[in-house]
Amino acid sequence: MRQLRGTGLKVAAVCAAVLFFGVCASAQQSLGTLRGNVKDELGGVIIGATVTAADAAGVEKTATTDEQGNYSFAGLAPGRYTVRINQAGFAAYENLGVEVQAGRTAPLDIVLTVAIEQEEVTVTAEAPVGTEAESQAGAVVLRGGDLDALPDDPDDLSEALQALAGPGAGSSEDGAQIYVDGFTGGRLPPKESIREIRINRNPFSAEYDRLGYGRVEIFTKPGTDRYRGQAFFNFNDESLNARSPFAATRAPYQLRRYGGNLSGPLSAKRASFFFDFERRETDDNEVVRAVVLDAGLNPLSFNQTVLTPDDRTTFSPRLDYQINPTNTLVARYTFERGTRQNEGVSDFNLPTRAYDVETTQHTLQLTETAVINQKVINETRFQFERDRRRQTGGNNLPVIRVLESFTGGGAQNALSSNDQDRFELQNYTSWTAGAHSLKAGARLRADRIDDISSQNFAGTFTFAGGAAPQLDANNNVVTDANGNPVLIQITSLERYRRTLFFQGQTCGNPNGALCTQAQIRARGGEPTQFSISGGDPEAGVTYWDFSPFVQDDWRVRPNLTLSAGLRYERQNRVGGDLDFAPRVAFAWSPAGDPRKQHTVVRGGFGIFYQRVNENLALQTVRSNGANQQQFVVTDVTSQFLNQSTFAQTTTGGLFTPTVLGIPTTAQLATFQVRQTVRQFAPDIRAPYTMQTAVSLEQQLPYRITLSVSYIGARTLHVLRSRNVNAPLLDLATGRPPLDAAGRQLIVRPNPTLGNVFQFESSGVFNQNQLVVNVNNRFSRKFTLFGNYTLNFAKSDTDYSSNFPVNQYDLSGEYGNSTQDQRHRLFIGGAVNALPWGLRLNPTLVANSGRPFNITVGRDLNGDTLFTERPAFATDLSRASVRQTPYGTFDVDPLPGQVIIPRNYGRGPGFFSVNMRLSKTIGFGELAAAGAGGGRGGGGGGGRGGGRGGGGGRGGGRGGGGGGGGGGETFGGESTEHRYNLTLSMNVQNLFNHPSLGTPVGNLSSPFFGQSVAGGGRFGFGGGAGQNGGARRVDLQLRFSF
């Protein structure tokens, strides 16, 4: 560990040195550039024309067109500008709504008309669609009042953004990638501190490592030139909510969320600040829904609500400082601390599994922007993030896991901890050269993880279903005419019941001796598997990745833009020295005049690499057979086990299973049980996605913007797990051969080793999507945005932890991906024209069901994994046949039977209508002119329609609103008065439609085909905490000035 810490210090020193010599310090809110070309109506360039750009405060800058008619403004602060040209012989030109975004180059080509009489040309904010790389109409831009449609709770907000982003193309198991002020990772800021959100911007830019579709960029509010602030209080109680569909009663619940922010000047025109604070106190609960055994060993439904209090405190100061006329610095620090009690209790996990968690996060972000000259801008960013996680309160009792019935015993992770230090350094340079807008830079990230975990040091007993003798009403074995036991399929809970029952029986032994382990097993009892770990609980890993890039957006003609870029990806611990990622794209409009471009066709192709997660490397270090020893013993090798005795107690309604006589790792090593190890495959490499997209964008009447896109993706080298030292199989049966006594013969390729679980990159993923985006801004009083996705996705693995059924044959694994959610719909908007000054923000989310895997709940081939799938039944008379709503299956397949495809089941759909209703009361004197209607730098008060501004990742490409999804905003919840009081009610799942999670796919579980947890607030699972996704009503009071 000392060596790992030394390596981390070296990485930190290198980052600091590069940062110091790179330009200055680093973090967000950079300057922008405005450039364009001035021509007459016949296409001739106009030389020497004076172009004026004035900001909202009236401060003007001027530029003169060169010999090619080009002009350029560099070092402009983000915001709305008025551009004017007064040229002799031409009509005066004025554009009132030019948006300049942080770190972006905003293109504005101008055509002057000949002045026959005194006339003036004014361009309003409602512009047609454009061919700029950053003005994609299928993107979503939310700012100011548009943000009111999103949930206030940070966890719900994250889910809402993923739903709005749609199913990201590619096979990444991490979901939508969220950037905050240009940085990866970190906390999601309070909604009240968010200036703008952009989704799916400029998808083929080489600046980004991840796929553009499904990317979410969040920008926080900067300091302001006058003092502004707000305070809020959110409240929710169980009396306002509907009962969870999984709980017997409406459990106690209360949410208290309060905080605020303050911004203002520190030094006139040079320095400003923004400070936010939030405290969230949640008396939450989780529902345990399991099946256990009562005192008479009869199945008993166990439905209990467990309180899980959750507290979180966070604050973040931000400083914006103008070092000199050409250099700016933004510094932001974020602190977050959270505690949660009774973690680990939910679904099948009984209350005895509870433990407490405390997390602390410190984040420092620095961004320095230097305007080299009128055409060149350099930006340096640095982030340091320190995360600390402590787990306490759990007991170290052995775990008893009855598959998909209940999991009891201890948490086994008392005094566990996880320490992570993350460094991120970026340097980007943007410049213009004629019609070319170029950007180049690099990003270096380094992670250091120190983890202490005693997970499974006390052992885990697993009970699974399977074939067993049939018992009569007196628990005697039923035999056929030949005296052989009649075999039937039993559930995992029945195996556990038989274990407890026959432990107290004699099985016909003389002298009243109790049943032996072998006799209990012959009657269908005893654990299916036992596993235990031991050794050093501490493990650590250092991880880094490096990625330079170059990007060129070439404005070939006013109606044609070509983009090309190249990115290189490299990370340690995995192969791939030639991970180059080229990107190309185009945008073309049939109309040559930029003012008449109402139709745009876009297309692109790019390669995108996915990083191999550092937690996988941590597993390989921990479970390498030296740091920790792991043993897995099955019923086939149970002769190495001592007699283990199981029991259970029920005290005060708390069901507690126990076990005595647990073998230790030293005993298993003495019995020559082979270890189970984790490792990377020798040829592992980063997965990459080849993505193609073609879209048609159309500006329609009544300010409607329509975008229809086809997105195709093919991912190679998808990560999976495989046991490369699994027992060899009989080719005819697909199972290990049998000895003379009918027992499986465990013969491994390397008999000196046990299981060798490898992470390997051998998977494939294919996806085709049709995405329709609509944005409509009828007026300041009404706006509507939404998207619909038709999605088809196939793969032969879903996650790095997925094992195939047959470790030596992957041909049967190709089937539905868990991302094969066929239909997704998201609609949002705002209505400002209600009586009494009320404002309505409705959203609708509707998704079809996701696929899920159906398994038999048994280990049929001896690889110690429960991944086997059933076959389509061909002989309905067999005892192993199960009839289900998903089909008729044989859980004990015969040779030649067809195994069902992976992810054959389809879960329930999701539907939810959410509504926010608010009323703002203004009082006090009228605000000073020019103060703006938005809240504290929130960008409010914008004009409706047109292409909104914005730039990706704080200085990256991808700005310009594009009219998609959010576009411009209209003020938000404020009045013309200095002080505003807003009362709001936010209703989630207005019609209380059941939100159901993924069903249980284990055919040996009594819950097969049922959802035992909620589907979340927006259909992404997670149980939705206190009421399983049922209707919830939050009240908020907010004061702003």
N, C-alpha and C positions, 0 to 999 in steps of 0.2 A: 504494500500500500504506500510505503514511503516513496518508492520509485514512481508510482502513479501521481502522487502529489507533486513530486519534482517536475514531472513532465507537464503537469497542468500549469505550474508556475512559469515554466519556459514559454508555454503557449501564451500565457497572459503577458509576459514580457515582450514577446514578439508583437502581439496585438498593440500594446501600448506604444512600442517604438514606431510601428507603421503608422499608427494614429497620429503620433506627434509630428512625424516628418511628412505625413500625407498632405495635411493642410492646416489643421487646427484640432478642434475637438469634434464631436458628432452627435445628431438625432433627427428632427423633422422640420416641417414648415419652411421649405426653401423658397427661392425666388423663381420666377418664371420668365418666359421669353415670348414676344409677339413678333411675328414676321409675316411677310407676304409680298405680293407683286401688284403693281398698279399699271393698268392698261386702259386704252380707250375702247370705244365700242367696236372698233375694227380689229382689235387685237394688238395694236401697236403699243409698245411700252412707253411710259411717260417718265422722262428723266428729270431729276431736279425738283420733283414735287415734294412739298413739305407736309409730312404726316404728323399729326398731333394725337397723343394718347393721354387722356386725363382720368385720374382715379376718382373715387367717390368723394374725396375731400377737395377736388378741384385742382390738385397738383398735376401739372402738365409736363410731359416730355415730348421732344420733337425729334424727328429723323428725316433724312432726305433720301429719295430714291436714287439708286446708282444707275450705271449705264445699262443695266438689264431691267431697270424698273423695280428693283428689289429694295425693301426697307427692313429694318430690324430694330426692336427694342429689347434690350437685355436687362436683367436685374429688376424686373417688375414684381412688386409685392402681389400675392394672390388676391384676386377680387375682380369686380366688374369695372370695365373701362369704357369711356366714350372716345371713339376714334373719329377724327375730322380731317378732311383735306379741302383746302381752298386753293385751287389752281386756276390761273388765268385761262379763260376760254372754256372752262368746264363748270358744270353745275357744282355747287357746294355739296360735299358728301359728309354724312354724319351717321355713325353706327352707335346706338345707345347701349347695346348689350353685348359687349365683347368680354368673354370670360378668360382670365389668365389664371392658370393653375400652377400649384407648387411644383417646380422642377420640370415643367412641361414647356414645349414650344407650341404656342397656339397659332395656327395658320389663318391668315385673313387676306385673301386676294380681292382686290378692289377694281371695279370697272367704272370709270368716270364717263358721264354723258356730256356731250357738247352743250354749252349754254347758249340757247337761242334767245331766251329771255331770262330774267332773274328767276332762278328756280333752285330748289333744295331737295336733295335725295336723302331720306332718312330710312335706315334699315332697322326694323323692330326686332325684338328678341325672338320672334317666331321664324326660325330659319329652316330651310329644307334639310333633308338628310345630306350628309357629305361623304366624301371619299377619304377623309383623313383616317390614318390607321387607328386613331384613338376615338373615333366617333361612331363606333359600332352601335347600331340601333337595338341590337339584341341584348345590350348590357342594361344594368339597373343602377341608377344613381338615386340615393335617398339622402335628403338633408332637410333641416328645419322641420316644417310641419309634417313631412312624409314620415319622419321617424316616429311620430306619435302612433302610427299603426302597429308598431312593434311592441313586444312585451317589455315591461320595466325590469323584471327579474333577469339578471345576467345569464343564468342557465337557460331560461326560456328564450331569451334573446338569441343565444347561440343556436338553439334548435330552429328558431324562426328563420335565421339567416341561411341555415343549411337547406331548409325547405324552399326558400326563395331562390337560392342558387341553383336548385335542381340537382339531378343526379350527375355528379361530375364524371366526365368521360375518363376511361381508364380503370385500372383494377386496384387503385390504392385503397387500403383498408383503413385509412385515417380519416376518411370523409373530406368535407370541404376544408381547404387550407385557408386559415384566417390570418391576415397580416394586420398588425396594429402600428400605425405610423411608420410603415415600411419594414417592420421587424417581424420575424416569425416568433411564435411562442408568446409567453407572457399572459397576463390576465386580460379578460375582456373588460374594458372600462365601463363605468356606469353610463346608461343611455343618455343621461343629462349632460355628460361630458363629451359626447360624440358630435363632431361637426358634420361628418359626411360618411356615407357607406357606399362603396362601389362594388358591384358584383359582375363577374364574367367580362372584365374589361380587356381589350386588346389581347385576345387569347394566344396569338402566335409570336408575341414579343420574346426575343431572346433574353431579355432582362430577368425573366421569371424562370425558376427551375420547375415549378409545378404546372400542371395543365391549366390553361386559362379558363376553361369551363368548370365551374365549381369553385372559383377563387373569390374570396371575400376580402376586401380592403377597407379598413376602418381608420378614420382620421380624427384625432381629438381636437378640441377647440384650443386655439392659441390665446395669448393674452390680448387685451383690448386697450384702446386709447383712452377710455373713460371707465369708471368703476361700474361694474355690472355683477350681478350675482343672483342666486336663487337658493331656496331651501325647500325640501320636500319631506313628506311623511306618507308612507304606504302602509295600509293595514288590510289584513285578511284574517278571517276567523272561520271555524268549521260551521258556524251558523249561517254563513253566507254561501257555503258550498254544498254540492250534492254528495251523497255517500259514494264511496268507492265501490265499484261492482265486485271487488274481491274481498271486501270486509263485511262482517256480519252487522256491524253498527257503524255509525258515523263517529270516527275517532276524534279525540281532542286535537285541535290544531290552531296555531296562531302565527301570523307573520307580522313583524314590525320592521319596516325598512325606512331608514331616515338618513338624511345627509344634505349636501348642498355643494355649491361651488361659488367662487369669487374670482373675478379677474379685473385687471386695471393696469395703469401705467406705473412703472418704477422710476423712469426717467423720460422726460418728454421726447417723443419721437425716436428713442433709442432702446428702451427696455420696457417690457411688460411682463405680467405674470398671470398664471391661471392655476387655481388650487381647487381640488375637489376632495370630498370626504363622503364616505358611505359606511353605514353600519346596518347589518342585516341580522336579525334575531328570529330564528324560525323554530317553533315547537312542532317539529315534523314527526312523522311516523312511517313505519313500513309494515306491510302486511305479510305474515307468514301463512302460506297456504300449502299444507302438506297432508299426508296420510301417515298416521303412526299406528301403534298397537295399544289397546287399552290393557287394563290389568288382567283380563281374561284372554289376551293375545288375539283379540278381534280387531279388524281394521277400524280406525277411528279418524274421522276428518279433524284436522288440527288447523283452526283458523284463528289467528291471534294477531292483534295489532300491538306493535312495540314502538314506544316513543324513541325518536332519534333526534334530539335537539341539535340544531346546527346554527352556529354563530360565525359571522364573518365581518371583519373590519378592514377597510382599505382607505388609503388616502394617497394623493399624488400631486405634488407641486410641479409646475412647469415654468420655465423662464425663457423668454424670447428676447434676444439681445442683438442689436445692430452694432457690431464691432467697429466698423467704418463703412463708408459708402459702398464697398464692394464685398464685405464679409459679414455674414450673420451666423449666430449661434443659437441653437435651441437645446436646452437641457431639461430633462424630465426624470424624476425619481418616483417610483411607485412602491408602496409597502402594502402587503396584504397578509393578514393572519386569520386563520379559520380553525374552528374546532367542531368535531362531530362525535356524538356519543352513540354507542350501540351500532357502529358500522358493522357490516358483514351479515346483518340479519335481514332476510327478505326471501320471498319465494319459498324454496324448500329448506333454507337454512334456519335452524331452530334458534331460539334466543340464547342458548348456551354458547353459540358461536360469536357472540358480540365482543367487540373491542372498541377502543376510543382512538381517534385520530386528531392530531394537531399539525397544521401546516403553516409555514411561514415563507413568504416570498419577498425578496428585495430585487428591484429592477432599476438600473441606471441606463438612460439613453441620452446620447449626445449626437447632435448633427451640426456640422459646419458647412456652410455654403459660400463659395467664393466665385464672384463674377470676374472671370479673367479679362474679358473684354465684351464687346457687344454681341459676340457670336459664340462665346465659350463660357460654360458654367461647370464648376467642379463641386461635387458634394461628397462629404465623408461622414459616415455614420458608424457609431460604436454602441454596442449594447452589452451589458453584463447583467446576468440574472442568477441569483442564488436562491435555490429552493431547498427547504428543509421539511421533512415529513417524519413524525414520530407516532408510533403505534403503541398504546399502553392498554392495560386493563384486561387483556385477553388471557385465558387460562391455557395451560399446556397439556390438556387431556387429549388422548387419542381421538381421532375422528372416525365416526361410523357413518358411512355413506351408502344409503339404500337408493339406488339410482332412480331419479325422478319420483321419489316418494318422500324422503326426508334426508337431511344431513345434520347429524348431531355431534356431540362431543365438544372439544375445545377449539379455540381460534388458532392456537399454536404460534402466535406471532407477537407474544408479549415482548415489549422492549425492542421491537424492530424499528429500524430507521432507514431513511434514504436521503442522502445529501447529493445535490446536483449543482454544479457550477457551469454556466453556459456563457460563452463569449461569441460575439458576432461582430465582424468588421466588414464594412462595405465602402467602396470608393467608386463613384461614377462620374464620368465627364460627358457633358452634352455640348454639341456644337452644330452650327449650320454652315453649309458650303453650297451656296446657290440654291438649287431646288432640293438639296439633300439635308435631312435632319438626322444627325448621327448621335449615337450614344455608345459608350464602351465603359467597362468597369469590371470589378471582381468582388466576390464575397468569400470570406473565410469564417467558418464556424468551428468551434471546439467545445466539446462537452466532457466534463469529468464527473463520474458517478462513483460514490462510495455507498454501499448498501449492506446492511446487517439484517439477516433474516434467519429465523429458526423454523421456517415453515416445514411441516411434516417431520420434525425431529421426534415427535411422539408417536408417529405412525398413523396410517389410514387403512381401515378395513372397508372393502367395497363389496356390496352384495348386488348381484345382477340376476336377471331372469334367465330362463333356459329350460332345458328338458329335465324332468325329474319324475320319480314314481308317483303314480296317482295314489292318494290316501282316501280312506273311507271316513265316515263320520267320527270314528274313534281314533283316527290318525294311524291306522294300520295300512300297510302297503297292499295295494290291490294287484293281484296277479292274474295272468291269463291261464288258459287251459294247460299250458306246459309249465306252469309255475314261475314264469318270468314276470318281472314287474311290468305293469302297463304304464308306459311313459306318456306324459302330457307336458305342455308348456306352462311354466309357473312364472309369476311376476317376481320382481326383485323383493317386494315386501313379503311375499309368501316364503321366499328363501330365508329371509330374516326371521319370520315367525317360526319356521321349522327348526331353526338353530336354537332359538330360545326354548321351544317346547321340548325338543329331544334332549337338551342338556339336563333336564330333570327326570328323564325316563331311563329305564334299565335296558331297553332293547332286547329283553330276554336273556340278559347276562346272568350267570350264576352269582349267588351270594348278594344279590341286590346291587351289583356294580352298575354304575351309570354308563350310559352309552359312550362309546369311544368316538373320537373325532372321525374315524373312518366310517363308523356306523351312522353317524349323523349325516355325513356327506352322502352316503348311499341312499339316504332318505330325502335328499334334496336340500339339506341344510349346509351350514358352514359358509364362510366368506368366499367369494369368487376370487378375490385378490387382496393382497396385503402389500403396502409399500411403506418405506421409511427412509429418512435421510439422516445423515450425521456428518460430523466434521466441523470445519471452520464456518461459522455463520457469516463471516464478512467476505465481501467480494467487491471488486472495483474495476472500472474500465475507463479508458480515455478514448474519445472519438473525435474525429475532425473531418470536415469536407471543405473543398475548395472549388470555386466555379467562376472563371472569367467569361466574359461575353462581349460581343460587338453587335450593334444593330444599326441598320440604315433604312430610313423611310424616305423614299424618293418620289417627289411630286412630279411625275413625268409630264403631266398636263393637268389643267384644272379639274378634269374629270377622270383622272387615272393616277392612282398611287400604288407603287410597288414597294414591298418591304422584304428585307432579307436580313437574317441574323444567324449567328453561330455561337453556341454555348458549349463549354467543356465542363464535365463533372468528374470529380475525383474524391474518393473517401478512403480512409484506411480500413483495414481488416477484411476487405473484400476485393476481388479481382476487378479488372476493367480499366486498363491504362488508356484505352482509346474510346472513352465515352464522350464522343462528340454529338452534339444535338443541333443539327441545322434546322432553321425555320424560314419559311417563305410564305408570303401572303400578297394579295392584291385587292384593290377596291376600284370599281369602275362604274361610272354613271353614263347613260346614253346622252345626257344633256351636257354640252360643253360649258355652258354658262353656270358657274357655281350658284348663282341665285335661282336657277331653275332646276336644280338637281332634286327631283322628287323620287327617283328610283336609283338604287345602288345595288350592285352585285358584288359580293365579297367571296373570297375563297382563300384557303391556306392549307399548308401541310407542315407538320413539325414533329420532331422526336423529343420526348420528355422522359427524363430518368427519374426514378424513385430511389430515395435513400434507403439503405438497409438499417432498420431502427437499432439504436444503441442498446435497447433493452434485450434484443436478441443476443448481442455480443455479451452482455452481462450474464445471461443464462449459460452461455458456453463456458465462461470463466468459472462460474459457481459450480456447475455440474460436470466438471471435466474428469471426475474420478479421483482427483488429488485434493482439491480444496474441500469438496464435499463428496461423500459416498452416498449413492442412492441404490436401494435394492427394491426389486419388485418380485413378489412371490405369488404364484398362481395356484389354483386348486390342483394343477397337475404336479407341481413341485412341493406340495404342502407337507411332504414328509420331513422337510427341514424345519417346520414350525413346531413350537411347543403347543401344548393344549391352551387355547385361549377361551376364556369363559365370558359370555355376554350376559348382560342384565339390563334392566331399565327401571326407573322410578318415576312416579308422577306426584309432585308435591306442589300444592297450591296452583294446579293447572299447568305447571311447567313440566313438560315431558323431557326426561334426561336418560339417554342410553349410555351405558358404561361397558367397559371391557377390562378384564384382568389377564395377566399372563402374556405380556407383549414381548416378543423377541427384540433384542437390540441389534444394532448394526455389527457389533463385534461378534455376536453369536452367529449372525448370518454369514459373516466372512469366514468364521470357523467351519460352518457347514458347506463352504465353497459355493455359496450362491453368488452368481456373477453380478457385477454392478451394472447400473444403467447410466449412460453418459450422454451429454449433449455436446454437439459440435457443429461447426460450419462445414458444409461440403467443400472439398478441396477446390472445386471449380465454381463456387458461388460468385455471383456477380449481381450488379444492380439491375432490377427490372427496368424496361423502357417501353414506352407507348408510342406508336406511330399513329398520329391523329390527322384526320382530314376533315375539313369543314367547307361547306358551300352555303351561302345564305343570300336571300333576296330581301332587301329593305325597301319599303314603300311609304312615302308620306301621303296620307289620305286626307280627304276633306275633314273639317271639324277637328283639326289638330290631332288626328289619329295617326300614330306611327305603328306600322306592322312589320314584323321581321319573321321570316320563315327560314329555318336552318336545318341542314342535314349534317350530322356529326358522326363520323365513323372512327373507331379506335380499335387497334390491335396491340395487345401488350404481350411481350415475350419475356421469358425468364421470371415469371411470377413466382413468388416465394411459397414454399410448402414445407412440411416436415415429412420425414420418412425414416422408418426403422430399417437401416441398411444391414442389420445383423439379425433380422427376424428369422424365426424357424423356417426351414425349407418345407415346401408344400408338395403334396401329391397332386400332380397335374390333373388327374381325373376328378378329384373331389374338391380341390382348392383348400385343403386342410392338411395339417401334419399327418403323416402315416401313423397307423396304430400298431401296438405290439400285440402279442398273443392274448394278453388280458384285456385288450380293447382300450388301453390307455394311449394317449397321444405321445409320440416320440418327438422330443424337442431336440432337433439337430440344427445347429446354426452354422452359417458359412465359416465363421471364426469361433470355434468352440471355447476358446480361452476368454471370450468376451460375452457379456450379456447384451442387453438392448443397446444399440447405438443410434440415438435419435439425431438425425442431421437436419439442419436447415439447408434447403437446396433451392436453386432457382431454375426449376424445370417446368413450370406451369405456363399456361397460355390463357388469354382472355380476349374475347371478341365482343364488340358492342356497336350497335347502330341506333341512332336517336334522330327523331324529328322533333324540333323545338319550335314552338310558335310563341312569340312575344308580342304583346299589344300594350301600347301606352296611349292614353287619351287625356288631354288637359283641356276640357271644355272652357274653363274660366278659372279665376281665382277661387271660385266657390265650389268647384267640383273637379276631382281628378280620379283616374282609374288606371291601374296597371296590373299586369298579370302574365303568366306564362303557362303553357301546357307542353308536356313532354310525352312522346310515345317512345318507349324504350325497349330494346331487345338486347340481352346480354347472356353470353355463354362462357363457360370456363371449365377448367379441370381442377381448380383449387380456389378457395376464397381468401384464406388467411394464412399467415406464416405458421400458425399452429395446426393447420388442417393436415391429417394423415389420410392416405388412401386406404381403401378396403384391403387390397392386395398390395403388399409392399414391393412385389416384384412385377406387377403388371398395372400400368396406369391407364390402359386403354378404356376401362370402364368408368373413368372419372369425369369425362367430358359431359357436361349437362348444364342446367340452369345455374347461373350465377346468383348469389344472394343480392346482387344489384339489379336483377331482372325484375324490377318493379315496372310493370307494363305502362301504367298511366299515372301521371302526376300533374296536379293542377294547383296553382296558387294565384289568388286574386286579392288585390288590396286597393285601397283608395281612401279618399276623404271627401266629406260633404260639409261645406261651410255655410250653407244657405238655410239651415234649420231655424225654426222660430226660437225666440228668446236668446238668440246668440249662441245656440248650442252647436257643437262641432262633433261630427261622427266619423270615426275611422274603423271601417269594417275590414276583415280579412276572411278569406275562405281557403281552406286547405283540404284537398281530396286526393287520396292515393289508393291505388289498387294494392293487393296483398303482395308480400315478398315471399319468395320460395324458402322452404326449410327442408332440412334433411330428415329422412325417415330411416331409423336404424332398428335392429332387432334387440339391442340392449345386451348383447352377449359378445364375448370374445371367442369366435369360432375357429380362428386360425393360429392362436397361440402367440400373437404378437403383443399381448398385454394391453391392447387398445380395444375400445368398444365402438368401432366404426362400421362394423358389418351391416349391410343393408339386406332386406329380405328379397325374395324372388317373386315374380308374378305367379300366383298359385295356378297349378295345372291339374292338381288332384284335390278336390275339395273335401275328400273324406279323411285326409291326413289330420292328425291332432295338432299339427304345427301351423294350420291355416288360420289366419285372422282376417275377418271381414271388417273393413273400416270405411268411413266416408270417402277416403282417398283411393280405395280399391281393395281387392282381395289379395292378400300376400301370404307367402309361406316363409315363416321365420326360421325354418331349418331346411334351407334349399338343398335339393337333390342335384347330383351332377347333371349338367345340361340345361337346368332351368335358367331362365333369363333373370338376372339381377336388375332391380329397378334402378333407374338413373339417379344420380346424385341430385339432391334438392328437388325431389319429386313432388313434395307437398307444396301447397300454396296457402299462406296465412291470410288472415282477415284484412280487409281494406281499412282505410282510415278516412274519417270525415269530421271536420270541425269548422264551425263558424265562430269567429271571435269578433268582439265589438268593443270599441272604446268610445265613450260618450263624455264630453267635457264642456265646461263653461268657464270662461275667463271674465273676471270682473276687474276693470281698471279704475284706479283712483289716484288722487294726487294731481299735481300739475301736469300739463302736457309735456311729453318728452321733447327735448331739443331737436330741431330739424337736423336731419342727417344721422340721427342716432340709430335709425333702422329698426325694423320691427322684430328682427330675430333676437334670440336669446344669446347674449354673451358670445359674440363671434360665431354664432351658429349659421350664419349665411342666410338669414331670413330676409324676407322682403323682396325676393326676386320676382321677376316678371314671369308670367305663365308662358308655357310653350317653348318651343325651340330646343336646341341642343344645349344641355347644361354643361357646365365645365367640370373640371376635376382631373386629377392625375393619379395614376396608380402609385402605390407604395411611396408616397411622399417624394416625388422627384423622379419617379420612374415614368416610363411611357404609359399611355393608356388613358389620358385625360379625356376631356370633352364629353359632354353628357350623352349625346347620341339619342336622346329622346326615349331611351328604353326605360321601362320600369319606373324610374323616379324622375329623371330629368331635373328640371328646375323645381324649386320649392316656393311656397307662398307664405312667407312670414312665420307661421307657427302660432302657438297659443299666446298671444299678447295683444295689447291694445295700444292706442296712442298715448296713454297715460304713463307716467313714470313708474308707477307701482302696479303690479298685476297679481291677482289671486286666482288660481285655477283649481277648480274642483273636477275630478274625473272619476269615472267608473270603468274598469276594464273587465270585461266578461270573456273568459275563455271557455270554449265548447258551449256556446249559448244554448243549443238544443240538447245538451247532455247525451250526445251520441256515444255509445260505448267505445272506448279506446282500448283495443286489445293487442297485446304483444304477440310475439312469435309463439305458436303452439308447441307443446312438447312433442318431440318426434320419436321418442323411445317407445316401441311397441310393447315392452314389458312393464311400462309404467301405468298405474291406474289413471294418470292424467293424460294419456296419449290423445293428441288432437285438441287438447284444451289449452287456452291461454291462462297462465297462472300469474301474470303481471300485466300492467298497463302498457300501452303503446306509446306513451309519452304525450307531450302537448302538441307535437307536430308530426307524429308518426315515426319517430326514430327510436322508440323503445325507451328503456330506462325506468319504466314504472310510473313516472310522473309523481313520485313521492307520495305526499299525504293523501290524495284521493284518486290515485290510479287513472288520472286523465279525465275524471268527471268534471262537471261544470264547476267553475271557480270564479268568484267575484272579488276583485281587488279594488280598494278605494284609495284615492290619492288626493292630498292637498299640497299645492305648490305655490310658493310666493316668490316672485321675481321682481327685480328692479333694474 
